[in-house]
Every structure is written in structure tokens, then in C-alpha cells.
Amino acid sequence: MNCPNCKGKNLGKIGVNQYYCWDCFVELSLSKGKISLAQIEEDGTLTDLNDLFEESELRIESPGTA
């Protein structure tokens, strides 16, 4: 899986269906085949980044589908 923000592969798992991109410092959450992105602010709060992406960029294809 690549980061939809920077296209990097330097992702680490931080929880159940939660990942962190070490290249662009965003948190990714997977739910029902869709990625949600958030930027972690200095005070620890999350800022939603989903509105910066097209719906198709945030969708994860299941293995075996095209």
C-alpha cells in the first residue's frame, strides 16, 4: 500500500486498521474499503484531510477486483 498523499511506501502500523506515513506525517485509517487521512497537529489533535482528495483516490480495491 502507498500513501495517497505522498505516494510513499514508508507506512507503519499504529493500531487496528490505522497507519502512519513517516514520509509526509499523516495518519491513515482504513474502514469499509476506504481510507481516511488526517494530519497530526502539534497539540495532538487531528485535522481531516479527506476533502483534499478525489473519492477514487481514497478507495481501496479488494484483492482480485479491478
Residue pairs with C-beta under 8 A, 6 or more apart in sequence:
1 9
1 11
1 19
1 60
2 8
2 9
3 9
3 10
3 11
3 21
3 23
3 24
3 26
3 28
4 28
4 35
4 37
4 53
4 57
4 58
5 21
5 24
5 26
5 37
5 49
6 21
6 23
6 24
8 21
8 22
8 23
8 24
10 21
10 22
10 23
11 19
11 20
11 21
11 22
11 28
12 19
12 20
12 22
13 19
14 20
14 27
17 29
17 30
17 31
18 27
18 28
18 29
18 30
19 27
19 28
19 29
19 30
20 26
20 27
20 28
21 27
21 28
25 39
25 40
26 37
26 38
26 39
26 40
26 49
27 37
27 38
27 39
27 40
27 46
28 35
28 36
28 37
29 35
29 36
29 38
30 36
30 60
33 59
33 60
33 61
33 62
34 58
34 59
34 60
35 58
35 59
35 60
36 48
36 50
36 58
37 48
37 49
37 50
37 52
37 53
37 58
38 46
38 47
38 48
38 49
39 46
39 47
39 49
40 46
41 47
50 58
